[in-house]
Every structure is written in C-alpha cells, then in structure tokens.
Amino acid sequence: MNSNTGNEASQAATAEAAEVHEIRVNDKRRFTPEGELIAENADATPTDNSSEELETLQAKLKEAEEKRREAELKLSEHADKFRKAEERLRSETEEMRARLNRTAEQRLETARGDLVAGLLDTLDNLKRAVAAAEASQHNETDFNALLEGVRATAGLFESKMIGLGLEPVESVGQDFNPEIHEAVEMVPVEADQDNKVIAEYQTGYKFGDRLLRPARVRVGRAS
C-alpha cells in the first residue's frame, strides 16, 4: 500500500467520525451574558394585524366616550326640564290657591253684604217705631199703631231670617225633647198632657242640622 492510499483512507475515516458526532441544536431561545432568558417577542415589532386591532379598540373607546357624553348631556337636559316643570307647577298651584282664597273671601263678603242689605228694611222700621213711641205721649191710639208697627217689623225680620235658612223649633203641644227643649218650669197637668210642652218662654232656632239655641219651655207633669 502506498502512502497516498493510506492518506485517503485516513481522511475518509476522520470525516465519517465527524459526521457521526455532529450535534444539531434546534433551541432558538436566547440568553443574556448573565444567563437570563430573553423573551422571544421582546424585540419584535408589532404585526399589521395587532396594529389594526389596536386602532379598532381605540375607535370603539372613542365612540363609547362620545355616547357617554351624549347620555350625560341628555340626562342634564331632562333634569333641567323636570326642575323647570316642578317650579312652574308649584307656582301655578300657589296662584290657584291664592285665587281660590280670593274668590271665597269675595263670596263671603258678598253674602254678608246681601244679609245686611236684607235687614236694612227691618232696621228702618224699628227706628220708625222708636220715633213713634217717643212722639206718642202715651196716647192710646198712637200706642196701638206703634204696637202694630212693631209686630209687623218683628214678622218681617223673622221672615227674612227664615229665608236665610233659620228654622224655629216647634214647642207648644209637642212632646218634651231635651235635645231641642230646655225646661224652665214644670207644672201639674192631666194624664193626657204629661211630658207635653205647655208654654214657650223663648223660641228656639235651628240652622240646617245645627241647633242655634233650644226653646225655653214650660212642661206638664201628671201627678
């Protein structure tokens, strides 16, 4: 064997040994000189898809902010309208109450005026009766005329009061009723007149369902 053939065989054996012991490293992780692991995407630039997604999220956030501001503005407008409506209603209520009070006072004043006006004739008749009594000088004819005048005046006055709602309490001949009668005297009577009103000292009056004053009466009591 010559030397060239031996060299070729040696080189071939060396290459085969190198091929057998070659180690392939597929780990793409990188480390710092201090041995710390470097994140894979730490230096990576954003892709087009992530940029578009970010822009979409920002647009949605802006839209949500605008809607929130619009909602707050509408809420403020509604609150302002409600406050103004409440103030207007309060003002109208106070005005209506004042108007009703004025109307009630005016009606009451009118009713008082009508009542006084209706009693003026009675007042005039009473003044004329007093004047006639002062000028009569106890003349019988003048006295009788005065008496008739006073009777007529009293009758006119009572009729006007009845027209206003006054109602006399029935007494004489009625059974004694302590709710409308006041017994000021008890007298002995026959059995059929027991507990009957025999006489009336003062007329009682009612106004509607209200008793203004009871009738003062004499009552019979059978022995």
C-alpha positions in Angstrom: 0.0 0.0 0.0 1.4 3.3 -1.0 1.3 6.5 1.1 -1.4 8.2 -1.0 -3.8 5.4 -0.4 -3.2 5.5 3.3 -3.8 9.2 3.5 -7.2 9.0 1.6 -8.3 6.2 3.9 -7.4 8.2 7.0 -9.2 11.4 5.7 -12.3 9.3 5.0 -12.4 7.8 8.5 -12.0 11.2 10.0 -14.9 12.7 8.0 -17.1 9.8 8.9 -16.3 10.2 12.6 -17.1 13.9 12.4 -20.4 13.2 10.7 -21.4 10.7 13.4 -20.6 13.0 16.3 -22.3 16.2 14.9 -24.9 17.7 17.3 -27.8 19.7 15.8 -29.3 22.4 18.1 -32.9 23.5 17.4 -33.4 25.5 20.6 -33.9 29.1 19.4 -34.0 30.6 22.9 -31.5 33.3 23.6 -29.9 34.2 26.8 -28.1 37.3 28.1 -24.4 37.1 29.1 -25.6 36.8 32.7 -27.7 33.8 31.8 -31.2 35.3 31.8 -33.7 34.2 29.3 -34.7 36.8 26.6 -38.4 36.7 25.7 -39.0 35.7 22.1 -41.1 38.7 21.1 -39.4 41.3 23.3 -37.7 42.9 20.3 -40.3 42.0 17.8 -42.2 44.8 16.1 -46.0 44.8 16.1 -47.5 43.0 13.1 -50.1 44.7 10.9 -52.9 42.6 12.4 -52.1 43.8 16.0 -51.9 47.4 14.8 -55.3 47.2 13.2 -56.8 45.6 16.3 -55.4 48.4 18.5 -56.9 51.1 16.2 -60.3 49.3 16.3 -60.3 49.2 20.1 -59.3 52.9 20.2 -62.1 53.8 17.8 -64.7 51.8 19.9 -63.4 53.5 23.1 -63.8 56.9 21.5 -67.3 56.0 20.3 -68.2 54.8 23.8 -66.9 58.1 25.3 -69.0 60.1 22.9 -72.1 58.1 23.7 -71.4 58.6 27.4 -71.1 62.4 26.9 -74.3 62.5 24.9 -76.2 60.5 27.6 -74.9 62.8 30.3 -76.0 65.8 28.3 -79.5 64.4 27.7 -79.8 63.5 31.4 -78.8 67.0 32.3 -81.3 68.5 29.9 -84.1 66.2 31.2 -83.2 67.1 34.8 -83.3 70.8 33.9 -86.7 70.4 32.2 -88.1 68.5 35.2 -86.9 71.2 37.6 -88.5 73.9 35.5 -91.7 71.9 35.2 -91.7 71.4 39.0 -91.2 75.1 39.6 -93.9 76.0 37.2 -96.4 73.6 38.8 -95.6 74.9 42.2 -96.1 78.5 41.0 -99.4 77.6 39.3 -100.6 75.8 42.4 -99.8 78.7 44.6 -101.5 81.1 42.2 -104.6 78.8 42.1 -104.7 78.6 45.9 -104.5 82.4 46.2 -107.2 82.8 43.5 -109.5 80.4 45.3 -108.9 82.1 48.6 -109.7 85.5 47.0 -112.8 84.0 45.4 -114.0 82.5 48.7 -113.4 85.8 50.5 -115.3 87.7 47.8 -118.2 85.3 48.0 -118.3 85.6 51.8 -118.2 89.3 51.6 -121.0 89.3 49.0 -123.1 87.1 51.2 -122.5 89.3 54.2 -123.5 92.3 52.2 -126.6 90.6 51.0 -127.5 89.7 54.5 -127.0 93.2 55.8 -128.9 94.7 52.8 -131.8 92.4 53.6 -132.0 93.6 57.2 -132.0 97.3 56.3 -135.8 97.5 55.9 -136.2 95.9 59.4 -133.7 98.4 60.9 -135.7 101.3 59.3 -139.0 100.0 60.6 -137.5 99.7 64.1 -136.2 103.2 64.0 -139.6 104.5 62.9 -141.3 102.5 65.8 -138.9 104.1 68.3 -139.6 107.6 66.9 -143.4 107.0 67.0 -143.1 105.8 70.6 -141.2 108.9 71.6 -143.9 111.1 70.0 -146.9 109.2 71.2 -147.1 110.9 74.7 -148.9 107.7 75.9 -151.8 108.3 73.6 -153.8 105.1 73.3 -154.4 105.4 69.5 -150.7 106.1 68.9 -149.7 103.2 71.2 -151.9 100.8 69.3 -150.4 102.0 66.0 -146.9 101.6 67.5 -147.7 98.1 68.6 -148.9 97.0 65.2 -145.8 98.6 63.6 -143.5 96.7 66.0 -145.4 93.4 65.3 -145.1 93.9 61.6 -141.4 94.7 61.9 -140.8 91.6 64.0 -142.7 89.5 61.5 -140.7 90.9 58.6 -137.5 90.4 60.4 -138.3 86.7 61.2 -139.4 86.0 57.6 -136.1 87.3 56.3 -134.2 85.2 58.7 -136.2 82.1 57.8 -135.4 82.9 54.1 -131.8 82.7 55.0 -132.2 79.2 56.5 -133.3 79.9 60.0 -135.9 77.4 61.3 -137.9 77.9 64.5 -138.1 74.9 66.9 -141.6 73.6 67.4 -142.6 73.6 71.0 -146.1 74.1 72.3 -148.2 70.9 72.1 -145.1 68.8 71.3 -143.6 66.1 73.5 -140.7 67.5 75.5 -137.4 66.7 73.8 -134.3 67.6 75.8 -132.3 67.8 72.6 -134.2 70.8 71.4 -136.1 72.0 74.5 -134.9 73.5 77.8 -137.4 73.0 80.6 -137.5 76.1 82.9 -140.7 75.2 84.7 -142.7 72.0 85.5 -146.4 72.3 86.2 -149.0 69.6 87.2 -151.3 68.5 84.3 -153.8 65.9 83.4 -152.5 62.5 82.3 -153.0 63.2 78.6 -150.8 66.3 78.9 -148.0 64.5 80.7 -144.5 65.4 79.3 -146.1 67.9 76.9 -144.8 71.4 76.3 -147.5 73.7 77.8 -146.0 77.1 77.0 -143.0 78.7 75.4 -140.9 81.4 77.1 -138.3 81.8 74.3 -138.3 80.5 70.8 -135.6 78.1 69.8 -134.0 78.1 66.4 -132.1 75.7 64.2 -129.9 76.4 61.2 -129.9 73.3 59.0 -128.9 70.4 61.2 -127.3 72.7 63.8 -129.2 73.8 66.9 -128.5 77.5 67.5 -130.4 77.6 70.8 -133.0 75.4 72.5 -136.5 76.6 73.1 -137.1 77.6 76.8 -140.4 76.0 77.7 -142.9 75.0 80.5 -143.5 71.3 80.7 -146.5 69.4 82.1 -146.1 66.6 84.6 -149.0 64.4 85.6 -149.2 63.6 89.3 
